Amino acid sequence: MNTRYLDITDVGIEFDTNGRKFRALQKVNLKLDKGEFVSLIGHSGCGKSTVLNIVAGLYQATEGGVCLDGKEVCEPGPDRAVVFQNHSLMPWLSVYDNVALAVDQVFRKSKSKAERREWIEHNLRLVNMEHALDKLPGEISGGMKQRVGIARCLAMQPKVLLMDEPFGALDALTRAQLQDSLMTIQSELGNTVIMITHDVDEAVLLSDRIVMMTNGPAATIGEILPVNLPRPRDRLALAEDREFVHLRQQVLEFLYAKQAVREPAAVAVAAVPRPERKPGPLSPASAAVPVSTAGEGPDNDFEAA
């Protein structure tokens, strides 16, 4: 792949806090190829979600910017869909209608009603949820809700799929099943994906590259680790694979040796206010749902098992 599809250039952002400037990110540079799967990992408060929100158009960078497929990102749009840790489904709508919410907004003028229905059902089949079209979110499991959230985002046909710890709230078995489903879908559709994770094994299993963030404030990209494991990937075969284990050790070394958490930094991050987000035509995947802030998740929430 020769063309850089998503270009994050010299991105920095400051937030106002009690009359002072707090610099969350400093000179973040990252270029993604079309169809690439990149994971962001780092200690809580390192700005992973802030990077994601800037790419989504929900935050405006203080310096630098983002270009997607040759166009500058200035506001939210359906070319970037967000999958949150919380499934963010509308509880009063059926599984079908939750996906239809996105499809109708994006394709109302370009697809007929019959075509939209076929497209909704197709995307629910991709995540193995076609059997639950008429069920309400309260009638299905947490893992099934997350599958519906992924289907809703895929149905928008976004250029980039942004995933903010999408499996973090799930049990280990459900998480493994959804990881396998995501690998299959990404292989079939060729989606460009940026995913935040605290799970080291998940990052190595799913990614083409792992982007490791330094601690905040003024966080930036510390190291980028290429993952050259052949695809398709089998988690059982990789469990004892020497290259998989080596990659895993490199991520752990960065997190626990090179970027050990210091208590004062954690306190400083906790004081960061929640900034107002960039107004704009929110995509159905993110409308009416609060977005994660820079202080994401509990400290030291890494999983390596």
Secondary structure as GFF3:
##gff-version 3
##sequence-region A 1 305
A	DSSP	beta_strand	4	17	.	.	.	ID=ss1
A	DSSP	beta_strand	20	33	.	.	.	ID=ss2
A	DSSP	beta_strand	37	41	.	.	.	ID=ss3
A	DSSP	alpha_helix	48	56	.	.	.	ID=ss4
A	DSSP	beta_strand	63	68	.	.	.	ID=ss5
A	DSSP	beta_strand	71	72	.	.	.	ID=ss6
A	DSSP	beta_strand	80	83	.	.	.	ID=ss7
A	DSSP	alpha_helix	95	107	.	.	.	ID=ss8
A	DSSP	alpha_helix	113	126	.	.	.	ID=ss9
A	DSSP	three_ten_helix	130	132	.	.	.	ID=ss10
A	DSSP	three_ten_helix	137	139	.	.	.	ID=ss11
A	DSSP	alpha_helix	142	155	.	.	.	ID=ss12
A	DSSP	beta_strand	160	164	.	.	.	ID=ss13
A	DSSP	alpha_helix	172	189	.	.	.	ID=ss14
A	DSSP	beta_strand	192	196	.	.	.	ID=ss15
A	DSSP	alpha_helix	200	206	.	.	.	ID=ss16
A	DSSP	beta_strand	209	213	.	.	.	ID=ss17
A	DSSP	beta_strand	221	226	.	.	.	ID=ss18
A	DSSP	alpha_helix	235	238	.	.	.	ID=ss19
A	DSSP	alpha_helix	242	253	.	.	.	ID=ss20
A	DSSP	pi_helix	254	258	.	.	.	ID=ss21
A	DSSP	alpha_helix	263	270	.	.	.	ID=ss22
###
